[in-house]
Amino acid sequence: MPVTDHLETQKRAYATWAKFYDKIYQRMLSRPQREAVAAACACGPEILEIGVGTGLTLPYFTPESRVVGADLSLDMLKVANRKVASGGLGHVRGLTVMDACRLGFEAERFDAVTAQFVITLVPDPEQALAEMDRVLKPGGEIVISSRLVDDGGALAPFWAAVAPLARAIGWSSDFKVSRLTDWAARTGRYDTVHIGRGYFKVVRLRKRASLPA
């Protein structure tokens, strides 16, 4: 499927999801989302959240944070914007429609970049990671939370089999942890500092402050 068609399919799916996304996912995703937000906040105040969606995570950030949220879906962002206004979330400095693979920010702007339940769905995850790398300051972290499959796990064949159905409803079932850690290793600039356990995982990739001589 061409990338443009894939993105349009996602937009249509999330225009529907926006109406009831919170009711389904707020409690289900709270633990990994809170963990990811805490890790991002520990890196510094300037934070980018990719795939901010309806803004489920926005109340979890510290008041000292300066958060920018990006998402492909305008319908989702409209819900998030209402939360910012009604909740007095002054730490949210902007919400913008943006493709994760083409971020419109200058290099090394953010102390942390977090992507919550989106990396498995972008057309080119490695390109999205490369863009996160570009806008992240040295010493900062890329913090991913998502449904990630353990390599070699007993259920890996099952999750691969149901992947087409999962993708049709805006989900992913067969994205492996190693796809993130292998990318980090290939760059020569990142260390994998944390891989969570369980059905939903948080993975933290720390950008080295300086490269070896």
Backbone as CSV, one residue per row, in Angstrom:
resi,resn,N_x,N_y,N_z,CA_x,CA_y,CA_z,C_x,C_y,C_z
1,MET,0.850,-1.202,0.000,0.000,0.000,0.000,0.884,1.250,0.000
2,PRO,0.659,2.200,-0.927,1.444,3.433,-0.923,1.323,4.160,0.405
3,VAL,2.367,4.879,0.767,2.385,5.567,2.051,1.226,6.543,2.178
4,THR,0.931,7.298,1.104,-0.147,8.287,1.194,-1.484,7.611,1.451
5,ASP,-1.730,6.474,0.800,-2.970,5.739,1.036,-3.036,5.236,2.460
6,HIS,-1.890,4.763,2.974,-1.842,4.261,4.348,-2.179,5.368,5.336
7,LEU,-1.640,6.544,5.130,-1.905,7.660,6.026,-3.374,8.084,5.956
8,GLU,-3.941,8.082,4.765,-5.353,8.452,4.643,-6.248,7.433,5.327
9,THR,-5.876,6.155,5.251,-6.630,5.111,5.948,-6.576,5.336,7.448
10,GLN,-5.388,5.680,7.954,-5.248,5.963,9.379,-6.089,7.162,9.792
11,LYS,-6.082,8.209,8.991,-6.866,9.397,9.330,-8.346,9.060,9.443
12,ARG,-8.845,8.259,8.503,-10.254,7.883,8.540,-10.568,7.037,9.772
13,ALA,-9.647,6.109,10.099,-9.870,5.247,11.264,-9.914,6.065,12.543
14,TYR,-8.991,7.023,12.677,-8.925,7.791,13.911,-9.992,8.877,13.991
15,ALA,-10.536,9.269,12.866,-11.680,10.188,12.907,-12.857,9.496,13.590
16,THR,-12.979,8.199,13.359,-14.021,7.417,14.031,-13.666,7.167,15.485
17,TRP,-12.408,6.756,15.732,-11.970,6.450,17.096,-12.072,7.660,18.016
18,ALA,-11.898,8.856,17.489,-11.859,10.060,18.325,-13.112,10.217,19.170
19,LYS,-14.226,9.684,18.681,-15.505,9.872,19.367,-15.599,9.076,20.664
20,PHE,-14.894,7.939,20.731,-15.022,7.108,21.934,-13.706,6.502,22.396
21,TYR,-12.588,7.029,21.896,-11.263,6.504,22.220,-10.999,6.503,23.728
22,ASP,-11.313,7.616,24.381,-11.018,7.740,25.808,-11.762,6.708,26.645
23,LYS,-13.017,6.461,26.294,-13.823,5.533,27.078,-13.232,4.127,27.070
24,ILE,-12.600,3.767,25.967,-12.034,2.427,25.840,-10.631,2.347,26.435
25,TYR,-9.799,3.361,26.168,-8.372,3.223,26.435,-7.840,3.950,27.667
26,GLN,-8.597,4.856,28.239,-8.038,5.657,29.329,-7.505,4.790,30.470
27,ARG,-8.301,3.882,30.961,-7.868,3.034,32.075,-6.911,1.944,31.595
28,MET,-7.135,1.423,30.406,-6.315,0.344,29.885,-4.855,0.747,29.708
29,LEU,-4.632,1.988,29.263,-3.282,2.431,28.918,-2.637,3.312,29.986
30,SER,-3.313,3.545,31.068,-2.832,4.489,32.064,-1.450,4.130,32.604
31,ARG,-1.219,2.879,32.960,0.066,2.509,33.574,1.245,2.789,32.650
32,PRO,1.278,2.224,31.410,2.430,2.509,30.557,2.546,3.974,30.170
33,GLN,1.421,4.649,30.013,1.489,6.060,29.657,2.084,6.892,30.789
34,ARG,1.669,6.631,32.011,2.238,7.357,33.145,3.730,7.070,33.296
35,GLU,4.112,5.830,33.090,5.528,5.464,33.184,6.349,6.192,32.123
36,ALA,5.829,6.238,30.897,6.542,6.909,29.815,6.649,8.405,30.063
37,VAL,5.575,9.017,30.533,5.595,10.452,30.827,6.605,10.763,31.927
38,ALA,6.642,9.955,32.987,7.586,10.191,34.080,9.017,10.118,33.577
39,ALA,9.305,9.150,32.698,10.653,9.022,32.141,11.005,10.231,31.291
40,ALA,10.055,10.718,30.504,10.305,11.893,29.666,10.540,13.131,30.518
41,CYS,9.731,13.315,31.551,9.869,14.485,32.423,11.214,14.499,33.140
42,ALA,11.742,13.342,33.436,13.030,13.258,34.130,14.185,13.741,33.262
43,CYS,13.966,13.821,31.953,15.032,14.242,31.037,15.161,15.758,30.926
44,GLY,14.105,16.475,31.257,14.118,17.926,31.110,12.748,18.439,30.724
45,PRO,12.578,19.746,30.691,11.239,20.319,30.492,10.723,20.313,29.061
46,GLU,11.631,20.362,28.076,11.197,20.480,26.680,10.880,19.090,26.131
47,ILE,9.585,18.812,25.941,9.154,17.461,25.585,8.232,17.497,24.375
48,LEU,8.486,16.595,23.455,7.607,16.381,22.313,6.898,15.045,22.489
49,GLU,5.582,15.055,22.380,4.842,13.801,22.345,4.273,13.600,20.953
50,ILE,4.706,12.530,20.315,4.227,12.162,18.988,3.064,11.196,19.153
51,GLY,1.993,11.417,18.392,0.806,10.589,18.544,0.054,10.938,19.803
52,VAL,-0.046,12.224,20.093,-0.702,12.673,21.327,-2.191,12.350,21.334
53,GLY,-2.780,12.165,20.150,-4.167,11.728,20.055,-5.142,12.649,20.760
54,THR,-5.998,12.063,21.585,-7.007,12.834,22.310,-6.459,13.470,23.583
55,GLY,-5.140,13.356,23.790,-4.523,14.001,24.946,-4.666,13.240,26.246
56,LEU,-4.792,11.919,26.179,-4.920,11.127,27.399,-3.768,11.363,28.364
57,THR,-2.575,11.540,27.831,-1.389,11.659,28.674,-1.138,13.067,29.195
58,LEU,-1.755,14.064,28.608,-1.380,15.452,28.906,-1.494,15.828,30.385
59,PRO,-2.488,15.335,31.126,-2.535,15.681,32.554,-1.429,15.048,33.378
60,TYR,-0.720,14.062,32.830,0.305,13.348,33.591,1.633,14.104,33.665
61,PHE,1.842,15.066,32.784,3.108,15.799,32.767,3.189,16.756,33.949
62,THR,4.400,17.034,34.391,4.591,17.959,35.505,4.274,19.388,35.056
63,PRO,3.871,20.258,36.005,3.567,21.641,35.639,4.774,22.373,35.057
64,GLU,5.979,21.915,35.409,7.192,22.578,34.914,7.513,22.197,33.470
65,SER,6.849,21.175,32.962,7.116,20.724,31.600,6.631,21.752,30.575
66,ARG,7.240,21.697,29.406,6.785,22.481,28.264,6.566,21.486,27.122
67,VAL,5.318,21.073,26.967,4.982,19.947,26.104,4.375,20.423,24.788
68,VAL,4.867,19.852,23.710,4.279,20.031,22.392,3.762,18.669,21.949
69,GLY,2.507,18.634,21.501,1.912,17.385,21.032,1.673,17.413,19.541
70,ALA,1.981,16.307,18.884,1.771,16.192,17.440,0.970,14.930,17.149
71,ASP,0.104,15.019,16.155,-0.682,13.859,15.773,-1.126,14.011,14.326
72,LEU,-1.347,12.877,13.672,-1.791,12.888,12.289,-3.262,13.274,12.169
73,SER,-4.028,13.032,13.232,-5.484,13.198,13.174,-5.941,14.524,13.768
74,LEU,-6.521,15.368,12.944,-7.090,16.624,13.426,-8.269,16.357,14.354
75,ASP,-9.046,15.320,14.057,-10.198,14.997,14.904,-9.758,14.649,16.319
76,MET,-8.685,13.892,16.445,-8.142,13.564,17.759,-7.652,14.829,18.466
77,LEU,-6.958,15.677,17.748,-6.392,16.881,18.350,-7.475,17.851,18.823
78,LYS,-8.606,17.856,18.178,-9.705,18.706,18.637,-10.153,18.293,20.035
79,VAL,-10.189,16.987,20.274,-10.545,16.489,21.606,-9.461,16.885,22.608
80,ALA,-8.200,16.720,22.209,-7.089,17.082,23.092,-7.111,18.569,23.426
81,ASN,-7.406,19.398,22.450,-7.428,20.838,22.682,-8.507,21.235,23.684
82,ARG,-9.637,20.554,23.638,-10.695,20.826,24.616,-10.243,20.458,26.026
83,LYS,-9.473,19.395,26.148,-8.951,18.992,27.460,-7.967,20.023,27.997
84,VAL,-7.119,20.540,27.123,-6.150,21.561,27.537,-6.880,22.787,28.074
85,ALA,-7.909,23.194,27.365,-8.660,24.390,27.769,-9.445,24.152,29.052
86,SER,-10.165,23.040,29.135,-11.019,22.798,30.303,-10.213,22.423,31.538
87,GLY,-9.046,21.803,31.317,-8.231,21.364,32.443,-7.185,22.365,32.881
88,GLY,-7.090,23.482,32.191,-6.083,24.481,32.535,-4.667,23.929,32.442
89,LEU,-4.396,23.161,31.399,-3.091,22.502,31.251,-2.094,23.463,30.613
90,GLY,-1.593,24.377,31.423,-0.697,25.411,30.919,0.644,24.901,30.455
91,HIS,1.003,23.698,30.872,2.284,23.137,30.441,2.245,22.663,28.992
92,VAL,1.059,22.578,28.413,0.933,22.195,27.002,1.094,23.453,26.160
93,ARG,2.200,23.541,25.429,2.528,24.761,24.698,2.057,24.748,23.254
94,GLY,1.572,23.591,22.785,1.075,23.550,21.416,0.641,22.157,21.021
95,LEU,-0.371,22.100,20.141,-0.840,20.854,19.551,-0.900,21.067,18.047
96,THR,-0.324,20.158,17.297,-0.207,20.388,15.864,-0.408,19.110,15.069
97,VAL,-1.014,19.254,13.899,-1.143,18.131,12.978,0.200,17.923,12.296
98,MET,0.722,16.707,12.411,2.055,16.458,11.875,2.257,14.967,11.657
99,ASP,2.969,14.634,10.597,3.352,13.262,10.277,4.604,12.910,11.075
100,ALA,4.576,11.803,11.786,5.716,11.388,12.605,6.984,11.201,11.786
101,CYS,6.832,10.924,10.495,7.997,10.707,9.628,8.526,11.996,9.012
102,ARG,7.847,13.101,9.280,8.257,14.406,8.728,7.961,15.484,9.761
103,LEU,8.746,15.518,10.808,8.516,16.465,11.894,8.995,17.865,11.503
104,GLY,8.161,18.841,11.762,8.498,20.218,11.379,9.155,21.010,12.486
105,PHE,10.149,20.417,13.156,10.861,21.093,14.237,12.350,21.143,13.924
106,GLU,13.023,22.132,14.503,14.452,22.251,14.284,15.201,21.150,15.017
107,ALA,16.429,20.931,14.605,17.253,19.871,15.189,17.566,20.160,16.657
108,GLU,17.608,19.092,17.445,18.033,19.132,18.856,17.230,20.158,19.666
109,ARG,15.943,20.150,19.487,15.085,21.100,20.214,14.619,20.530,21.560
110,PHE,14.401,19.218,21.651,13.699,18.648,22.794,14.615,17.834,23.708
111,ASP,14.292,17.875,25.015,15.004,17.062,26.001,14.553,15.609,25.960
112,ALA,13.329,15.374,25.536,12.784,14.018,25.422,11.733,14.008,24.327
113,VAL,11.634,12.874,23.672,10.576,12.644,22.689,9.878,11.357,23.100
114,THR,8.579,11.441,23.310,7.826,10.251,23.665,6.780,9.971,22.590
115,ALA,6.625,8.688,22.297,5.646,8.245,21.303,4.807,7.157,21.947
116,GLN,3.530,7.450,22.139,2.662,6.555,22.891,1.699,5.828,21.945
117,PHE,1.917,4.539,21.806,1.029,3.684,21.039,0.846,4.180,19.602
118,VAL,1.977,4.554,18.992,1.924,5.032,17.611,3.028,4.447,16.740
119,ILE,4.174,4.092,17.310,5.320,3.657,16.510,4.998,2.416,15.693
120,THR,4.123,1.569,16.197,3.782,0.338,15.485,2.875,0.575,14.287
121,LEU,2.337,1.780,14.168,1.347,2.061,13.134,1.839,2.982,12.031
122,VAL,2.958,3.659,12.225,3.441,4.566,11.186,3.943,3.748,9.993
123,PRO,3.846,4.290,8.776,4.254,3.531,7.593,5.718,3.122,7.602
124,ASP,6.580,3.954,8.184,8.020,3.684,8.200,8.560,3.987,9.600
125,PRO,8.512,3.017,10.525,8.946,3.271,11.899,10.391,3.753,12.007
126,GLU,11.276,3.212,11.172,12.677,3.640,11.238,12.838,5.103,10.837
127,GLN,12.059,5.558,9.867,12.105,6.976,9.496,11.564,7.843,10.624
128,ALA,10.513,7.372,11.284,9.975,8.108,12.430,11.020,8.201,13.544
129,LEU,11.715,7.110,13.814,12.771,7.125,14.821,13.900,8.073,14.423
130,ALA,14.236,8.096,13.139,15.276,9.005,12.662,14.877,10.461,12.880
131,GLU,13.596,10.771,12.695,13.115,12.125,12.940,13.138,12.454,14.433
132,MET,12.777,11.490,15.278,12.887,11.703,16.725,14.335,11.981,17.108
133,ASP,15.239,11.229,16.527,16.669,11.417,16.779,17.101,12.824,16.376
134,ARG,16.628,13.277,15.238,17.031,14.593,14.727,16.625,15.720,15.669
135,VAL,15.419,15.638,16.233,14.921,16.746,17.057,15.285,16.600,18.539
136,LEU,15.949,15.499,18.901,16.293,15.236,20.302,17.689,15.743,20.632
137,LYS,17.817,16.377,21.787,19.123,16.849,22.249,19.994,15.670,22.682
138,PRO,21.314,15.786,22.539,22.200,14.761,23.101,21.961,14.612,24.603
139,GLY,21.960,13.381,25.074,21.679,13.106,26.476,20.215,12.886,26.774
140,GLY,19.353,13.172,25.813,17.915,12.979,25.997,17.483,11.561,25.677
141,GLU,16.188,11.319,25.783,15.668,9.983,25.559,14.490,9.975,24.589
142,ILE,14.456,8.921,23.781,13.251,8.546,23.047,12.533,7.525,23.919
143,VAL,11.302,7.818,24.284,10.534,6.952,25.185,9.324,6.439,24.420
144,ILE,9.299,5.137,24.198,8.241,4.493,23.436,7.368,3.665,24.370
145,SER,6.067,3.829,24.299,5.161,2.886,24.953,4.236,2.327,23.885
146,SER,4.059,1.002,23.912,3.228,0.391,22.884,2.998,-1.081,23.194
147,ARG,2.187,-1.691,22.373,2.021,-3.140,22.392,3.177,-3.722,21.595
148,LEU,4.141,-4.307,22.283,5.350,-4.816,21.646,5.515,-6.291,21.969
149,VAL,5.912,-7.056,20.967,6.045,-8.504,21.102,7.478,-8.870,21.457
150,ASP,7.643,-9.743,22.429,8.970,-10.245,22.782,9.480,-11.153,21.663
151,ASP,10.724,-10.932,21.261,11.309,-11.783,20.227,11.400,-13.221,20.722
152,GLY,10.922,-14.149,19.884,10.989,-15.546,20.261,9.958,-15.980,21.272
153,GLY,9.021,-15.094,21.616,7.990,-15.437,22.581,7.059,-16.515,22.042
154,ALA,6.462,-17.262,22.940,5.618,-18.385,22.538,4.412,-17.948,21.709
155,LEU,3.923,-16.736,21.958,2.733,-16.261,21.264,3.037,-15.446,20.005
156,ALA,4.312,-15.300,19.661,4.688,-14.488,18.501,3.984,-14.934,17.220
157,PRO,3.882,-16.250,16.908,3.169,-16.658,15.686,1.690,-16.259,15.698
158,PHE,1.076,-16.338,16.859,-0.340,-15.943,16.959,-0.515,-14.467,16.649
159,TRP,0.339,-13.615,17.266,0.210,-12.176,17.044,0.476,-11.810,15.590
160,ALA,1.369,-12.555,14.932,1.615,-12.313,13.509,0.398,-12.675,12.679
161,ALA,-0.297,-13.748,13.063,-1.455,-14.213,12.304,-2.618,-13.226,12.370
162,VAL,-2.789,-12.567,13.523,-3.926,-11.648,13.672,-3.571,-10.212,13.301
163,ALA,-2.342,-9.996,12.824,-1.893,-8.638,12.507,-2.785,-7.915,11.491
164,PRO,-3.226,-8.567,10.393,-4.080,-7.833,9.436,-5.386,-7.344,10.059
165,LEU,-5.990,-8.150,10.900,-7.226,-7.726,11.562,-6.963,-6.567,12.510
166,ALA,-5.882,-6.654,13.258,-5.537,-5.595,14.201,-5.312,-4.274,13.478
167,ARG,-4.604,-4.319,12.370,-4.312,-3.084,11.640,-5.586,-2.461,11.073
168,ALA,-6.553,-3.277,10.728,-7.801,-2.771,10.162,-8.578,-1.919,11.149
169,ILE,-8.361,-2.135,12.451,-9.068,-1.344,13.466,-8.133,-0.331,14.143
170,GLY,-6.974,-0.055,13.491,-6.076,0.960,14.019,-5.192,0.468,15.137
171,TRP,-4.818,-0.793,15.122,-3.993,-1.394,16.173,-2.844,-2.137,15.513
172,SER,-1.961,-2.683,16.315,-0.869,-3.501,15.806,-0.617,-4.626,16.790
173,SER,-0.318,-5.812,16.277,-0.153,-6.958,17.166,1.199,-7.649,17.067
174,ASP,1.986,-7.359,16.023,3.182,-8.179,15.798,4.479,-7.377,15.706
175,PHE,4.505,-6.173,16.265,5.705,-5.330,16.229,6.656,-5.794,17.327
176,LYS,7.868,-6.166,16.958,8.812,-6.759,17.903,9.696,-5.697,18.570
177,VAL,10.039,-5.951,19.830,10.912,-5.054,20.593,12.231,-4.845,19.864
178,SER,12.741,-5.888,19.239,14.051,-5.810,18.593,14.092,-4.788,17.467
179,ARG,12.942,-4.449,16.918,12.945,-3.442,15.848,13.402,-2.091,16.395
180,LEU,13.096,-1.816,17.647,13.548,-0.584,18.298,14.998,-0.694,18.735
181,THR,15.322,-1.784,19.414,16.681,-1.922,19.956,17.717,-2.093,18.850
182,ASP,17.336,-2.767,17.764,18.273,-2.913,16.640,18.535,-1.561,15.983
183,TRP,17.476,-0.752,15.850,17.682,0.599,15.292,18.631,1.388,16.168
184,ALA,18.425,1.332,17.476,19.292,2.066,18.405,20.738,1.634,18.260
185,ALA,20.964,0.338,18.153,22.329,-0.171,18.033,22.971,0.257,16.714
186,ARG,22.196,0.255,15.640,22.745,0.617,14.329,23.192,2.068,14.281
187,THR,22.510,2.945,15.005,22.888,4.358,14.940,24.268,4.615,15.529
188,GLY,24.650,3.813,16.530,25.898,4.067,17.241,25.808,5.249,18.184
189,ARG,24.593,5.812,18.339,24.408,7.000,19.175,23.489,6.739,20.360
190,TYR,22.908,5.555,20.426,21.894,5.285,21.439,22.221,4.049,22.270
191,ASP,21.814,4.123,23.538,21.852,2.967,24.424,20.419,2.633,24.836
192,THR,20.085,1.349,24.815,18.793,0.909,25.326,18.903,0.804,26.839
193,VAL,18.221,1.684,27.554,18.380,1.748,29.014,17.228,1.085,29.761
194,HIS,16.148,0.758,29.040,15.028,0.105,29.726,14.120,-0.569,28.714
195,ILE,13.737,-1.820,29.003,12.709,-2.526,28.247,11.710,-3.067,29.263
196,GLY,10.499,-2.580,29.217,9.493,-3.011,30.167,9.008,-4.428,29.893
197,ARG,8.188,-4.907,30.780,7.633,-6.245,30.645,6.115,-6.160,30.594
198,GLY,5.489,-7.249,30.153,4.045,-7.283,30.137,3.459,-7.055,28.760
199,TYR,2.133,-6.972,28.713,1.422,-6.826,27.447,1.746,-5.494,26.782
200,PHE,1.727,-4.411,27.548,2.136,-3.093,27.056,3.499,-2.772,27.667
201,LYS,4.432,-2.354,26.831,5.805,-2.122,27.285,6.219,-0.674,27.088
202,VAL,7.131,-0.238,27.940,7.829,1.033,27.766,9.279,0.721,27.445
203,VAL,9.775,1.308,26.361,11.170,1.143,25.956,11.817,2.514,25.927
204,ARG,12.972,2.627,26.568,13.685,3.904,26.628,15.030,3.785,25.921
205,LEU,15.252,4.690,24.977,16.498,4.739,24.214,17.172,6.078,24.508
206,ARG,18.357,6.030,25.100,19.040,7.264,25.494,20.105,7.654,24.478
207,LYS,20.022,8.904,24.042,20.983,9.429,23.078,22.262,9.818,23.820
208,ARG,23.367,9.316,23.370,24.627,9.590,24.053,24.958,11.093,23.980
209,ALA,25.455,11.576,25.101,25.798,13.000,25.166,26.939,13.346,24.231
210,SER,27.828,12.389,24.007,28.931,12.596,23.069,29.337,11.232,22.536
211,LEU,29.887,11.232,21.350,30.333,9.995,20.735,31.783,9.711,21.125
212,PRO,32.165,8.436,21.197,33.554,8.092,21.511,34.492,8.680,20.463
213,ALA,35.669,9.029,20.898,36.666,9.582,19.974,37.063,8.509,18.964
